[in-house]
Amino acid sequence: MIIYCISYGICLIFTRLGWFLPSGLVLVLAGIWLYQKDYRASGNLIHLRGLFCLFFVGGQGLSCMKLSRLQREWSLTTWSCFFLAVVVCYLAYGLAEEVMGPAKSQHWMKKQARGRGSILPWENRMELRKFERPLFTAIWVITLLSSAAFLTEALILGYIPFFLRGVPHAYSYFHISGLHYITVSCVLVPSFYVLYFLAKDERRKGTNGLAFLFTAISLMIPVLCVSRFQLILAVGMAMFTVISVNRKIRIWHGVLVVCLMIPAYLVLTVARSHDVAYLNGIFQMKNSAMPIFITQPYIYIAHNYDNFDYLVAKLPQHSHGLRMLFPVWALTGLKFLIPGLVNYPIYVNKEELTTLTLIYDAYYDFGILGVVLFSALLGFCCCMLSRGMKRLKNPVVYVIYAQIAMYMTLSFFTTWFSNPSTWFYLAVTGMVYLYVEYR
């Protein structure tokens, strides 16, 4: 943490001097340092605190490079919020570890995988097999409900986004309130299939084929919705589920999955009618010759921090908890009965670029104090989840962990924990957990 604090100070000084590239590089290296420290200490490739530090700090470093004309220098309040978010989360996680004492793993999957071509040792695979049937039930039930919701939306709205041309924001309008939560629950199916794949009995060829078919259908729904985000979320959570089950997975396996995802990402970009001229007109890069496959991910990471700075500059008054409680207003339907509960605009400095950081709503509600309290709670809960995984025998806990790991990885992207979809996913996963526990 001392190295991070020093790096942050150097980054701030370099930025004030106008040395944007070196300032960003310093912070990117600081994020890598914090991640590798947790990884080396735990051996966990998806350590929750490590992921948050790597991607939130690394994303801030990329933003500090100021490669777009849209970006401006941040206020000291903005710098303070980003700094406190990392420091408080890091220290809260460490304090929770100290209070709970050394971890004692009692989990039946604690042994490492061994043997060529084996994901799990034979004894662990046999132990997992008793969960095969309830996991298969979860796969087909979620897939059928999601497919039915998708078809209902398509019939009511009169179109499927993938087959629509010339409408860049077709997916944004493909949304029936309430029903769409069920549609996007398909992103959970690949993670459950990972567990089912490990538990399956090779003699049940018909059931195994159906499970694969349902999973393929669940991946097709984000494609038909032209939702790159939902597709990345589905594949990312499945990959994290594999990693959480098997510690022998290495970084290069993740890189391979990312490379395989690139063609699908490009196809969906074209399907959304986002051509190069359209995107370059939005991104306004200083170097107009920079390839679009670099500028697009850069903007989707870096510009979120500038949106936070814009919030700090333009917010007239705090919402005192109403923004963070938006999932309550949305999932209960109160937002329709009392519109004032959600009548809070999003402050962004470019209409088309509406992605935010994890701490956006925390500042919106209570300012710097909100950022501190949210970060402390985040660090504590991440530590509790990591410890809880080592004591629970229900394999669905790995899907829960994978979801939170994905949110930490995409901490630069949006306000996950004030997003109704996040809590809907967790609720569905929780119901599957209870069903598997019952069976």
Disulfide bonds with the S-S distance in Angstrom:
none
